[in-house]
Amino acid sequence: MRRRSSPSRGSRAWARARWRCTSRIGCASGIPTGSCSCGWRGASAAPRDASDLLAELLRVLGADFAALPTGVEERAALYRARLADRAVLVLLDDAAAEDQVQPLIPGTPRSAVLVTSRGPLPALPGATSYALDVPPLADARDLLAGVAGAQRMAGDPEAAEAIVRSCGRLPLALRIAGARLATRPAWPPAELARRLRTASPLNELRSGPLDVRATFEASYAALSEPARRAFRLLGAVPADGVAAWTVAALAGVSAHDVDASLEELAAAGLITAGDGDAAAAPRYRMHDLLRGFAGELFATEESARSRTAALRRAAAEACARTTEAARELPPAFAPPPPGLPARTPPCPEGGAWLAAERAVLVALAVAAARTGLVREAALLAQALAPFLIVRGFHDDAVRLLGTVAEAAAEAGDTAAEIRMRLIRGDAEVDRRRAGAVAEEFRMLLARGSETGDRHAAAYALLGVAATLESDLGSALAAATMAAERFEALGDEHGLLAAWTEIAGIQFYLSRYDAAAATLRRALARAEGHSAVKSAIKSAVKSAVHSAVHRARFLRSLGIACYETGRADEAIGHYRAAIDLSRELRWSYGERVTLRRLAQAEAALGHYDTAVARLARCAEMFEDAGDAQGQAMVAYALGEISRRRGDERAALAHFTACLDRLDPLNEPVWTARARDQAARSRAALG
């Protein structure tokens, strides 16, 4: 946003100045009293020349206008001579550049100059720079209330909040919104809030000479053509901040080639160059209203062909970078797309890059889908989905995959639609909403069978197995059949996912030795290399060395050991799984394994250690909003209380577990908690 520079600050006498100049909005002079309009037009498309501004200032100071020298240096010398014996504060608002400001600085120790500009003025000598953001929320509310009326805004606080939010706390926008309300006393604030929400805010944010769009247009017009195009392209991606690679991909040039344009946009105050992100790359951010303005320009000044080409380039670049960054994560729950490169050793910086770029990647995929670039959108969504699911961004994943699936359906791309629906179903299963997608997986299984897509049908069959929690025999049969199909197809990831499901079902059936055998086989496969068949061209072309798979297998192997009386061995597997989860910043894997570790420690009599660990687990589950995890912590505390001989406390914990469980989505654990609570009641008589 706007910056302030305060050069030539001398003694405190400047604060008691008898004369001041406020440019752009006019000048008020005490010699004599009155006002003058200097017409600063600092950062406009045609900013005033310093020579003309000096002439205006000298006239205010009483100089003979007819006898003024013609050169800038001579006028600056006369201006400084007139101010030499005075304490002066000069306010220069909306400066365009250093060469416009430099001649207007008095240069005496008793004077000071306050300069505002839309971008930084780094070459201004002796200046102290302050970057100003939009005002805090409370101040933004006060500004709106001060113009529209405090009582009126207090009467509808929800509408006031919505107006402030739509204005992005931009002072000019808030002044205009307040002015529109002030000139319409009978107009309810909710009506303006509705208009700002349902239409383009820029259409509503104008009142008399005040116009947000006109202000933006003036800044845009002053840019060079490369900078104008970079600004328009930024409107293609509705994300809070982007790195240079995004703009370069949209423009079809290298990141180096867009540096000058980005610097020009920052100097004009149209973007801000913030600190480095999680991947240590500088991010360029834009106010919400400016982003909307850029989006309008992208839609109106770029041809349809140009818009499509820009989004195609950006989506392809994003997909390539995402695939590279996500090498340590398991592929998505769907047949791999044709031409998928072999998975190579993990990328240590990949997780940080994905975390920094998540919003941009989602926005690019959605924009590509809505533009009709279904193939590009589907490839990017499929590459990004594993990160979103592993890191717990399930809402993002479900929305993104649903949007791309709908676009694929409209375009008649059945294969892409089925892939997106399979991955979305897996995201729902991962957050324990299997019941909500049971019918979806059955429908996808039928569609895969009808179209002859055996690969998609195998994933759908495994999805069906994951939803058969009340019929474990059928679930085991379906998962086993899916594993056989993946083996025949040469899909290593699908096979490991099927073995994970098989082991989980075997646990529920109390077949712990069988589960351990399944897990050891899977762990050996995940850690080593196995030949992959080429039954179909789109099969995975190398072994999947995924730390997420290994972390899951190690945790599950620990469970098998614990359930067969080998708590010491279980602890070793749990600790290895926790280490892998932390390396991946996979918080879900870490917290569920910590709970299991506490359970095993309690079995060895380390009750205090286990209870302390479970307290930490409870905090982690609460922070994640994971009610099922909190229920499992209560279950583990119930077991510890029983081991300590406190059956009453055990009953309280098992009851708390039941209160937090969803019987429809957690039938097995609900039944177990009820059995344990009944056992406690029986023991208590």
C-alpha positions as CSV (number, residue, x, y, z in Angstrom):
1,M,0.0,0.0,0.0
2,R,1.1,3.6,0.3
3,R,4.5,4.5,1.8
4,R,5.6,7.5,3.7
5,S,9.1,9.0,3.5
6,S,10.3,11.7,5.9
7,P,13.5,13.3,4.6
8,S,15.4,16.3,6.1
9,R,13.8,16.0,9.5
10,G,15.6,18.5,11.8
11,S,14.7,19.9,15.2
12,R,11.2,19.6,16.8
13,A,10.5,23.1,15.4
14,W,9.1,21.5,12.2
15,A,6.1,20.2,14.1
16,R,5.1,23.8,14.9
17,A,5.3,24.9,11.3
18,R,3.5,28.1,10.4
19,W,3.2,27.1,6.8
20,R,2.3,23.8,5.1
21,C,1.6,22.5,1.6
22,T,-0.7,19.6,1.1
23,S,-0.3,18.6,-2.6
24,R,-2.8,16.8,-4.8
25,I,-5.8,17.7,-2.5
26,G,-4.7,21.4,-2.5
27,C,-2.4,23.7,-0.6
28,A,-3.3,25.8,2.5
29,S,-1.0,28.7,3.3
30,G,-0.8,30.9,6.3
31,I,0.9,33.7,4.2
32,P,-1.8,35.0,3.7
33,T,-4.6,32.8,4.8
34,G,-6.4,31.1,2.0
35,S,-5.8,28.1,-0.3
36,C,-4.4,27.2,-3.6
37,S,-4.8,24.1,-5.8
38,C,-1.4,22.9,-6.9
39,G,-2.7,20.0,-9.0
40,W,0.1,17.6,-7.9
41,R,-1.1,14.5,-9.9
42,G,2.0,12.7,-8.6
43,A,1.4,9.1,-9.5
44,S,-1.1,9.8,-12.3
45,A,-0.6,8.9,-15.9
46,A,0.7,12.5,-16.4
47,P,2.4,13.7,-13.2
48,R,3.3,17.3,-12.9
49,D,6.8,18.4,-13.6
50,A,8.9,19.6,-10.7
51,S,9.4,23.0,-12.3
52,D,5.7,23.7,-12.5
53,L,5.2,22.6,-8.9
54,L,8.0,24.9,-7.7
55,A,6.4,27.7,-9.5
56,E,3.1,27.1,-7.7
57,L,4.9,26.9,-4.3
58,L,6.9,30.1,-4.9
59,R,3.7,31.9,-5.8
60,V,2.2,30.8,-2.5
61,L,5.3,32.1,-0.8
62,G,4.9,35.5,-2.3
63,A,7.4,35.4,-5.1
64,D,6.9,37.6,-8.2
65,F,5.4,35.1,-10.6
66,A,6.5,37.1,-13.6
67,A,10.1,37.2,-12.4
68,L,10.5,33.5,-11.7
69,P,13.6,31.8,-13.3
70,T,12.9,29.2,-15.9
71,G,15.2,26.4,-14.8
72,V,14.4,23.8,-12.1
73,E,17.7,24.3,-10.3
74,E,17.2,28.1,-10.2
75,R,13.6,27.8,-9.0
76,A,14.7,25.2,-6.3
77,A,17.4,27.6,-5.1
78,L,14.9,30.5,-4.8
79,Y,12.4,28.2,-3.0
80,R,15.0,27.1,-0.5
81,A,16.1,30.7,0.0
82,R,12.5,31.7,0.8
83,L,12.3,28.9,3.5
84,A,15.8,29.3,4.9
85,D,14.7,31.1,8.1
86,R,11.4,29.3,8.7
87,A,10.3,26.1,10.3
88,V,8.3,24.4,7.6
89,L,6.5,21.1,7.2
90,V,5.8,20.2,3.5
91,L,3.4,17.5,2.7
92,L,3.8,16.0,-0.7
93,D,1.0,13.5,-1.4
94,D,1.1,10.7,-4.0
95,A,4.5,11.3,-5.4
96,A,5.5,9.6,-8.6
97,A,9.3,9.4,-8.4
98,E,12.4,10.7,-6.6
99,D,13.2,13.3,-9.3
100,Q,9.8,14.8,-8.8
101,V,10.3,15.2,-5.0
102,Q,14.0,16.1,-4.7
103,P,13.7,19.8,-5.9
104,L,10.8,20.3,-3.4
105,I,12.8,19.5,-0.3
106,P,13.7,22.7,1.6
107,G,17.1,21.4,2.7
108,T,17.2,23.3,6.1
109,P,17.5,21.6,9.5
110,R,14.4,23.3,10.9
111,S,12.2,21.9,8.2
112,A,10.8,18.5,7.2
113,V,9.0,16.9,4.3
114,L,6.4,14.2,4.6
115,V,6.0,12.3,1.3
116,T,3.4,9.7,0.5
117,S,3.7,7.5,-2.6
118,R,2.1,4.4,-3.9
119,G,5.4,2.6,-4.1
120,P,8.9,2.9,-2.5
121,L,11.2,5.8,-3.3
122,P,14.5,4.1,-2.4
123,A,16.8,6.6,-4.1
124,L,15.5,9.6,-2.1
125,P,18.5,10.7,-0.1
126,G,18.2,11.1,3.7
127,A,14.7,9.6,3.7
128,T,13.3,7.3,6.3
129,S,10.7,5.0,4.7
130,Y,7.6,3.5,6.4
131,A,5.5,1.0,4.5
132,L,1.8,1.5,5.3
133,D,-0.7,-1.4,5.0
134,V,-4.5,-1.1,5.1
135,P,-5.7,0.1,8.5
136,P,-6.6,-2.5,11.2
137,L,-10.1,-3.8,11.2
138,A,-11.2,-1.5,14.1
139,D,-9.9,1.6,12.4
140,A,-11.5,0.6,9.1
141,R,-14.8,0.3,10.9
142,D,-14.3,3.7,12.5
143,L,-13.5,5.3,9.2
144,L,-16.7,3.9,7.6
145,A,-18.8,5.0,10.6
146,G,-17.2,8.4,10.6
147,V,-18.5,9.0,7.1
148,A,-21.8,7.1,7.1
149,G,-22.8,7.8,10.6
150,A,-21.8,5.8,13.8
151,Q,-25.3,5.2,14.9
152,R,-26.4,3.9,11.5
153,M,-23.5,1.5,11.3
154,A,-24.0,0.3,14.9
155,G,-27.6,-0.5,14.0
156,D,-26.5,-3.1,11.5
157,P,-23.1,-4.4,12.6
158,E,-23.2,-7.4,10.2
159,A,-23.7,-5.2,7.2
160,A,-21.0,-2.8,8.4
161,E,-18.6,-5.8,8.7
162,A,-19.5,-7.0,5.2
163,I,-18.9,-3.5,3.7
164,V,-15.5,-3.3,5.4
165,R,-14.6,-6.8,4.1
166,S,-15.7,-6.0,0.5
167,C,-13.7,-2.8,0.6
168,G,-10.7,-4.7,1.7
169,R,-10.2,-2.0,4.4
170,L,-8.9,0.3,1.6
171,P,-9.4,3.9,3.0
172,L,-10.5,5.3,-0.3
173,A,-13.1,2.5,-0.8
174,L,-14.4,3.0,2.7
175,R,-14.8,6.7,2.2
176,I,-16.7,6.1,-1.0
177,A,-18.9,3.5,0.7
178,G,-19.6,5.8,3.6
179,A,-20.4,8.7,1.2
180,R,-22.9,6.6,-0.7
181,L,-24.7,5.7,2.5
182,A,-24.5,9.3,3.8
183,T,-26.2,10.6,0.6
184,R,-29.0,8.0,0.9
185,P,-30.3,8.3,4.5
186,A,-33.1,5.8,3.8
187,W,-30.9,3.2,2.2
188,P,-30.2,0.3,4.6
189,P,-26.5,-0.6,4.9
190,A,-27.4,-4.2,4.1
191,E,-28.4,-3.1,0.5
192,L,-24.9,-1.7,-0.1
193,A,-23.4,-4.8,1.5
194,R,-25.5,-7.0,-0.9
195,R,-24.4,-5.0,-4.0
196,L,-20.8,-5.2,-3.0
197,R,-21.1,-8.9,-2.5
198,T,-23.1,-9.9,-5.6
199,A,-21.7,-7.5,-8.2
200,S,-18.2,-6.1,-9.0
201,P,-17.3,-4.0,-6.0
202,L,-15.6,-1.5,-8.3
203,N,-18.9,-0.7,-10.0
204,E,-20.3,0.4,-6.6
205,L,-17.3,2.2,-5.2
206,R,-17.7,5.5,-6.8
207,S,-19.3,8.7,-5.5
208,G,-18.9,12.1,-7.2
209,P,-15.3,12.7,-8.0
210,L,-14.2,9.7,-5.9
211,D,-13.8,6.5,-7.9
212,V,-11.7,3.5,-7.0
213,R,-11.6,2.2,-10.5
214,A,-10.6,5.6,-11.9
215,T,-7.7,5.7,-9.4
216,F,-6.6,2.3,-10.4
217,E,-6.9,3.2,-14.1
218,A,-4.6,6.2,-13.7
219,S,-1.9,4.1,-12.1
220,Y,-2.3,1.4,-14.8
221,A,-2.1,3.9,-17.6
222,A,1.2,5.2,-16.3
223,L,2.9,1.8,-16.7
224,S,5.0,0.5,-19.5
225,E,3.3,-2.0,-21.8
226,P,5.2,-5.1,-20.4
227,A,4.2,-4.0,-16.9
228,R,0.6,-3.5,-18.0
229,R,0.5,-7.0,-19.4
230,A,2.1,-8.5,-16.2
231,F,-0.6,-6.7,-14.2
232,R,-3.4,-8.1,-16.4
233,L,-2.0,-11.6,-16.2
234,L,-2.0,-11.4,-12.4
235,G,-5.8,-11.1,-12.7
236,A,-5.9,-14.6,-14.1
237,V,-5.1,-16.2,-10.7
238,P,-7.3,-15.2,-7.8
239,A,-4.7,-16.0,-5.2
240,D,-3.4,-13.8,-2.3
241,G,0.2,-13.8,-3.5
242,V,2.3,-15.3,-6.4
243,A,5.9,-16.0,-7.0
244,A,7.7,-14.8,-10.2
245,W,7.4,-18.2,-11.8
246,T,3.6,-17.9,-12.0
247,V,3.7,-14.6,-13.8
248,A,6.5,-15.9,-16.1
249,A,4.5,-19.0,-17.0
250,L,1.4,-16.9,-17.7
251,A,3.4,-14.6,-19.9
252,G,5.4,-17.4,-21.6
253,V,8.8,-16.0,-20.7
254,S,11.4,-16.7,-18.1
255,A,11.3,-15.5,-14.5
256,H,14.2,-13.2,-15.3
257,D,12.3,-11.6,-18.1
258,V,9.4,-10.5,-15.8
259,D,11.6,-9.1,-13.0
260,A,11.6,-5.6,-14.4
261,S,7.8,-5.6,-14.8
262,L,7.3,-6.8,-11.3
263,E,9.6,-4.1,-10.0
264,E,7.7,-1.5,-11.9
265,L,4.4,-2.7,-10.5
266,A,5.8,-2.6,-7.0
267,A,7.2,0.9,-7.6
268,A,3.7,2.0,-8.7
269,G,2.1,0.5,-5.6
270,L,0.0,-2.0,-7.6
271,I,1.7,-5.0,-5.9
272,T,3.8,-5.4,-2.8
273,A,7.0,-7.5,-2.8
274,G,6.8,-9.2,0.6
275,D,9.3,-11.3,2.5
276,G,10.2,-14.8,1.3
277,D,7.6,-17.5,1.6
278,A,8.1,-21.0,3.1
279,A,10.1,-21.9,0.1
280,A,12.3,-18.8,0.5
281,A,11.0,-17.2,-2.7
282,P,9.7,-13.6,-2.8
283,R,5.9,-13.3,-3.2
284,Y,4.1,-10.5,-4.9
285,R,0.8,-9.6,-3.3
286,M,-2.1,-7.5,-4.5
287,H,-5.0,-5.9,-2.7
288,D,-8.3,-7.7,-3.3
289,L,-9.8,-4.7,-5.2
290,L,-6.7,-4.4,-7.3
291,R,-6.9,-8.1,-8.1
292,G,-10.5,-7.7,-9.2
293,F,-9.5,-4.8,-11.4
294,A,-6.7,-6.9,-12.9
295,G,-9.2,-9.7,-13.5
296,E,-11.4,-7.3,-15.4
297,L,-8.5,-6.2,-17.6
298,F,-7.5,-9.8,-18.2
299,A,-11.0,-10.6,-19.4
300,T,-11.4,-7.4,-21.6
301,E,-7.9,-6.6,-22.9
302,E,-6.6,-10.1,-23.5
303,S,-8.2,-12.0,-26.3
304,A,-9.9,-15.4,-25.6
305,R,-7.0,-17.1,-27.4
306,S,-4.4,-15.3,-25.3
307,R,-6.3,-16.0,-22.1
308,T,-6.5,-19.7,-22.9
309,A,-2.8,-19.9,-23.9
310,A,-1.7,-18.1,-20.7
311,L,-3.7,-20.5,-18.5
312,R,-2.5,-23.6,-20.4
313,R,1.1,-22.6,-20.0
314,A,0.7,-21.8,-16.3
315,A,-1.2,-25.0,-15.6
316,A,1.4,-27.1,-17.4
317,E,4.2,-25.4,-15.5
318,A,2.4,-25.8,-12.2
319,C,1.8,-29.5,-12.9
320,A,5.4,-30.2,-13.7
321,R,6.6,-28.4,-10.6
322,T,4.0,-30.1,-8.4
323,T,4.9,-33.5,-9.7
324,E,8.5,-32.8,-8.9
325,A,7.8,-31.4,-5.4
326,A,5.5,-34.3,-4.5
327,R,7.8,-37.2,-5.2
328,E,7.8,-38.4,-1.6
329,L,4.0,-38.6,-1.4
330,P,2.0,-41.5,-2.7
331,P,0.3,-40.9,-6.1
332,A,-3.4,-40.0,-6.1
333,F,-6.1,-42.7,-5.7
334,A,-6.7,-43.1,-9.4
335,P,-5.0,-44.6,-12.5
336,P,-1.9,-42.6,-13.2
337,P,-2.3,-40.3,-16.3
338,P,-0.6,-41.3,-19.5
339,G,3.1,-40.2,-19.8
340,L,3.6,-39.9,-16.1
341,P,7.4,-39.8,-15.5
342,A,9.1,-42.4,-13.3
343,R,9.2,-41.5,-9.6
344,T,12.6,-40.5,-8.6
345,P,14.2,-39.9,-5.1
346,P,12.3,-37.4,-2.9
347,C,12.7,-33.7,-3.2
348,P,13.7,-32.3,0.2
349,E,12.4,-28.8,-0.6
350,G,9.2,-30.1,-2.2
351,G,7.0,-29.9,0.9
352,A,7.9,-26.3,1.6
353,W,7.3,-25.3,-2.0
354,L,3.9,-27.0,-2.0
355,A,2.9,-25.3,1.2
356,A,3.9,-21.9,-0.1
357,E,2.1,-22.4,-3.5
358,R,-1.0,-24.3,-2.4
359,A,-3.5,-21.5,-2.9
360,V,-2.0,-20.6,-6.3
361,L,-2.0,-24.2,-7.5
362,V,-5.6,-24.7,-6.5
363,A,-6.6,-21.4,-8.1
364,L,-4.8,-22.2,-11.4
365,A,-6.5,-25.6,-11.6
366,V,-9.9,-24.1,-11.0
367,A,-9.3,-21.3,-13.5
368,A,-8.1,-23.8,-16.1
369,A,-11.2,-26.0,-15.6
370,R,-13.5,-23.1,-15.9
371,T,-11.8,-22.0,-19.1
372,G,-12.3,-25.4,-20.7
373,L,-8.8,-26.7,-20.2
374,V,-10.0,-29.9,-18.7
375,R,-7.0,-32.1,-19.4
376,E,-4.6,-29.5,-17.9
377,A,-6.8,-28.9,-14.9
378,A,-7.2,-32.7,-14.2
379,L,-3.5,-33.4,-14.4
380,L,-2.7,-30.6,-12.0
381,A,-5.5,-31.6,-9.6
382,Q,-4.3,-35.2,-9.6
383,A,-0.7,-34.1,-9.0
384,L,-1.7,-31.8,-6.1
385,A,-4.3,-33.9,-4.4
386,P,-1.9,-36.2,-2.4
387,F,-0.3,-33.1,-0.8
388,L,-3.7,-31.6,0.1
389,I,-4.9,-34.9,1.6
390,V,-1.7,-35.8,3.5
391,R,-1.5,-32.3,4.9
392,G,-5.1,-32.2,6.0
393,F,-6.5,-29.7,3.4
394,H,-9.4,-32.0,2.7
395,D,-11.9,-29.1,2.0
396,D,-9.6,-27.7,-0.6
397,A,-9.2,-31.1,-2.2
398,V,-12.9,-31.9,-2.3
399,R,-13.8,-28.5,-3.7
400,L,-11.0,-28.6,-6.3
401,L,-11.7,-32.2,-7.5
402,G,-15.4,-31.6,-7.6
403,T,-15.0,-28.5,-9.8
404,V,-12.7,-30.3,-12.2
405,A,-15.0,-33.3,-12.3
406,E,-17.9,-31.2,-13.3
407,A,-15.9,-29.4,-16.0
408,A,-14.8,-32.8,-17.3
409,A,-18.4,-34.1,-17.4
410,E,-19.5,-31.0,-19.3
411,A,-16.6,-31.5,-21.8
412,G,-17.4,-35.2,-22.2
413,D,-14.0,-36.3,-20.8
414,T,-15.2,-39.4,-19.0
415,A,-11.7,-40.7,-18.1
416,A,-10.8,-37.4,-16.4
417,E,-14.2,-37.2,-14.6
418,I,-13.8,-40.7,-13.2
419,R,-10.3,-39.9,-12.0
420,M,-11.4,-36.8,-10.2
421,R,-14.3,-38.6,-8.6
422,L,-12.1,-41.5,-7.4
423,I,-9.6,-39.1,-5.8
424,R,-12.4,-37.0,-4.2
425,G,-13.9,-40.2,-2.8
426,D,-10.6,-41.2,-1.3
427,A,-10.3,-37.7,0.3
428,E,-13.7,-38.3,2.0
429,V,-12.7,-41.7,3.2
430,D,-9.4,-40.3,4.6
431,R,-11.4,-37.9,6.8
432,R,-13.7,-40.8,7.9
433,R,-16.7,-40.0,5.7
434,A,-16.8,-43.3,4.0
435,G,-20.6,-43.6,4.3
436,A,-21.0,-40.4,2.3
437,V,-19.2,-41.8,-0.7
438,A,-20.3,-45.4,-0.6
439,E,-22.8,-45.0,-3.4
440,E,-20.3,-42.9,-5.4
441,F,-17.8,-45.7,-5.5
442,R,-20.4,-48.2,-6.5
443,M,-21.4,-46.0,-9.4
444,L,-17.8,-45.5,-10.4
445,L,-17.3,-49.3,-10.3
446,A,-20.2,-49.7,-12.6
447,R,-19.0,-47.0,-15.0
448,G,-15.5,-48.4,-15.2
449,S,-16.9,-51.8,-16.0
450,E,-19.3,-50.5,-18.6
451,T,-16.5,-48.5,-20.4
452,G,-14.0,-51.3,-20.1
453,D,-11.6,-49.2,-18.0
454,R,-10.3,-52.0,-15.8
455,H,-7.8,-49.7,-14.1
456,A,-10.4,-47.2,-12.9
457,A,-12.7,-50.1,-11.9
458,A,-9.9,-51.6,-9.7
459,Y,-9.7,-48.3,-7.8
460,A,-13.4,-48.0,-7.5
461,L,-13.5,-51.6,-6.2
462,L,-11.0,-50.7,-3.5
463,G,-13.1,-47.6,-2.7
464,V,-16.1,-49.9,-2.2
465,A,-14.1,-52.1,0.2
466,A,-13.3,-49.0,2.3
467,T,-17.0,-48.2,2.7
468,L,-18.1,-51.7,3.8
469,E,-17.4,-51.2,7.5
470,S,-20.5,-53.1,8.5
471,D,-19.8,-56.1,6.3
472,L,-16.1,-56.9,6.9
473,G,-16.2,-60.2,5.1
474,S,-17.4,-58.5,1.9
475,A,-14.9,-55.7,2.4
476,L,-12.0,-58.2,2.7
477,A,-13.1,-60.0,-0.5
478,A,-13.4,-56.7,-2.4
479,A,-10.0,-55.4,-1.3
480,T,-8.3,-58.8,-2.1
481,M,-9.8,-58.8,-5.6
482,A,-8.6,-55.2,-6.1
483,A,-5.1,-56.1,-5.0
484,E,-5.1,-59.0,-7.6
485,R,-6.2,-56.5,-10.3
486,F,-3.5,-54.0,-9.4
487,E,-0.9,-56.7,-9.4
488,A,-2.0,-57.7,-12.9
489,L,-2.0,-54.1,-14.1
490,G,1.4,-53.4,-12.7
491,D,0.2,-50.6,-10.5
492,E,2.5,-50.5,-7.5
493,H,0.7,-47.7,-5.7
494,G,-2.7,-49.3,-6.1
495,L,-1.3,-52.6,-4.8
496,L,0.2,-51.0,-1.7
497,A,-3.1,-49.1,-1.1
498,A,-5.0,-52.4,-1.4
499,W,-2.7,-54.1,1.1
500,T,-3.2,-51.2,3.5
501,E,-6.9,-51.7,3.3
502,I,-6.6,-55.5,3.7
503,A,-4.5,-55.2,6.8
504,G,-7.0,-52.7,8.3
505,I,-9.9,-55.1,7.7
506,Q,-7.8,-58.0,9.2
507,F,-7.3,-55.9,12.3
508,Y,-11.1,-55.3,12.7
509,L,-11.5,-59.1,12.3
510,S,-8.9,-59.7,15.0
511,R,-6.7,-61.6,12.6
512,Y,-3.5,-59.9,13.8
513,D,-1.0,-62.5,12.6
514,A,-2.5,-62.3,9.1
515,A,-2.4,-58.5,9.2
516,A,1.3,-58.6,10.3
517,A,2.1,-60.9,7.4
518,T,0.3,-58.5,5.0
519,L,2.1,-55.5,6.4
520,R,5.6,-57.1,6.3
521,R,5.0,-58.0,2.7
522,A,3.8,-54.5,1.9
523,L,6.7,-52.8,3.8
524,A,9.3,-54.9,1.9
525,R,7.6,-53.9,-1.3
526,A,7.5,-50.2,-0.4
527,E,11.2,-50.1,0.7
528,G,12.6,-52.1,-2.1
529,H,12.5,-52.3,-5.8
530,S,10.1,-54.6,-7.6
531,A,9.7,-55.1,-11.3
532,V,6.6,-53.5,-12.7
533,K,4.6,-55.1,-15.5
534,S,3.6,-53.1,-18.5
535,A,0.1,-54.5,-18.9
536,I,-1.1,-51.0,-19.9
537,K,0.7,-47.9,-21.1
538,S,-0.4,-45.8,-18.2
539,A,0.9,-48.1,-15.5
540,V,3.4,-46.7,-13.0
541,K,6.9,-47.2,-14.4
542,S,8.9,-47.6,-11.2
543,A,8.5,-48.7,-7.6
544,V,6.8,-46.3,-5.3
545,H,9.2,-45.4,-2.6
546,S,6.8,-43.4,-0.5
547,A,7.5,-42.4,3.1
548,V,3.7,-42.0,3.7
549,H,3.2,-45.7,2.7
550,R,6.1,-46.7,5.0
551,A,4.8,-44.7,7.9
552,R,1.4,-46.3,7.6
553,F,2.8,-49.8,7.3
554,L,5.1,-49.3,10.3
555,R,2.3,-47.9,12.5
556,S,0.0,-50.8,11.5
557,L,2.8,-53.3,12.1
558,G,3.1,-51.8,15.6
559,I,-0.6,-52.4,16.1
560,A,-0.3,-56.0,15.1
561,C,2.6,-56.5,17.5
562,Y,0.8,-54.7,20.4
563,E,-2.4,-56.8,19.9
564,T,-0.3,-60.0,20.0
565,G,1.4,-59.1,23.3
566,R,4.7,-57.6,22.0
567,A,4.5,-54.1,23.2
568,D,8.3,-53.5,23.1
569,E,8.4,-54.4,19.5
570,A,5.4,-52.2,18.8
571,I,7.1,-49.2,20.4
572,G,10.0,-49.5,17.9
573,H,7.7,-49.5,14.9
574,Y,5.7,-46.6,16.3
575,R,8.8,-44.5,16.9
576,A,10.0,-45.1,13.3
577,A,6.6,-44.2,12.0
578,I,6.5,-41.0,14.0
579,D,10.0,-40.0,12.7
580,L,8.8,-40.4,9.1
581,S,5.6,-38.5,9.8
582,R,7.5,-35.6,11.2
583,E,9.9,-35.5,8.3
584,L,6.8,-35.2,6.0
585,R,5.1,-32.8,8.3
586,W,2.2,-35.3,8.2
587,S,0.5,-34.2,11.4
588,Y,-2.3,-36.7,11.1
589,G,0.1,-39.6,10.9
590,E,2.1,-38.2,13.8
591,R,-0.8,-37.7,16.2
592,V,-2.5,-41.1,15.6
593,T,0.8,-42.9,16.0
594,L,1.6,-41.0,19.2
595,R,-1.7,-42.2,20.6
596,R,-0.7,-45.8,19.8
597,L,2.7,-45.2,21.3
598,A,1.1,-44.1,24.6
599,Q,-1.1,-47.2,24.6
600,A,2.0,-49.5,24.2
601,E,3.9,-47.6,27.0
602,A,0.9,-48.0,29.3
603,A,0.9,-51.8,28.6
604,L,4.5,-51.8,30.0
605,G,3.4,-50.0,33.1
606,H,4.7,-46.5,32.1
607,Y,1.4,-44.9,33.1
608,D,2.6,-41.4,33.8
609,T,4.5,-41.2,30.6
610,A,1.5,-42.5,28.6
611,V,-0.9,-40.1,30.2
612,A,1.4,-37.1,29.5
613,R,1.7,-38.3,25.9
614,L,-2.0,-38.6,25.6
615,A,-2.5,-35.1,26.9
616,R,-0.3,-33.9,24.1
617,C,-2.3,-36.0,21.6
618,A,-5.6,-34.5,22.9
619,E,-4.2,-31.0,22.2
620,M,-3.2,-32.0,18.7
621,F,-6.5,-33.6,17.9
622,E,-8.4,-30.6,19.3
623,D,-6.3,-28.2,17.2
624,A,-7.0,-30.3,14.1
625,G,-10.8,-30.4,14.9
626,D,-10.5,-34.2,14.9
627,A,-13.4,-35.5,17.1
628,Q,-12.7,-39.1,16.2
629,G,-9.1,-38.7,17.3
630,Q,-10.2,-37.1,20.6
631,A,-12.6,-40.1,21.1
632,M,-9.6,-42.5,20.6
633,V,-7.6,-40.6,23.2
634,A,-10.5,-41.0,25.6
635,Y,-10.6,-44.8,24.8
636,A,-6.8,-45.1,25.5
637,L,-7.2,-43.2,28.8
638,G,-10.1,-45.6,29.7
639,E,-7.7,-48.6,29.2
640,I,-5.0,-47.0,31.4
641,S,-7.5,-46.2,34.1
642,R,-8.6,-49.9,34.1
643,R,-5.0,-51.1,34.3
644,R,-4.6,-48.8,37.3
645,G,-7.7,-50.4,38.9
646,D,-9.8,-47.2,38.7
647,E,-12.9,-48.6,37.0
648,R,-15.0,-45.5,37.7
649,A,-12.5,-43.3,35.8
650,A,-12.4,-45.9,33.0
651,L,-16.2,-45.7,32.7
652,A,-16.0,-41.9,32.4
653,H,-13.4,-42.1,29.6
654,F,-15.2,-44.8,27.7
655,T,-18.4,-42.7,28.0
656,A,-16.6,-39.6,26.7
657,C,-15.3,-41.7,23.8
658,L,-18.9,-42.7,22.9
659,D,-20.0,-39.1,23.1
660,R,-17.5,-38.1,20.5
661,L,-17.9,-41.0,18.0
662,D,-20.2,-40.9,15.0
663,P,-21.9,-44.3,15.1
664,L,-22.7,-44.2,11.3
665,N,-19.0,-43.6,10.3
666,E,-17.3,-45.4,13.2
667,P,-19.5,-48.6,13.8
668,V,-16.6,-50.8,14.9
669,W,-15.1,-48.4,17.5
670,T,-18.6,-47.4,18.7
671,A,-19.3,-51.1,19.4
672,R,-16.0,-51.5,21.2
673,A,-16.5,-48.5,23.3
674,R,-20.0,-49.6,24.3
675,D,-18.6,-53.0,25.2
676,Q,-15.9,-51.4,27.4
677,A,-18.4,-49.1,29.1
678,A,-20.7,-52.0,29.8
679,R,-17.8,-53.9,31.3
680,S,-17.0,-51.0,33.6
681,R,-20.6,-50.7,34.7
682,A,-20.7,-54.5,35.4
683,A,-17.5,-54.2,37.5
684,L,-19.0,-51.3,39.5
685,G,-22.1,-53.3,40.2
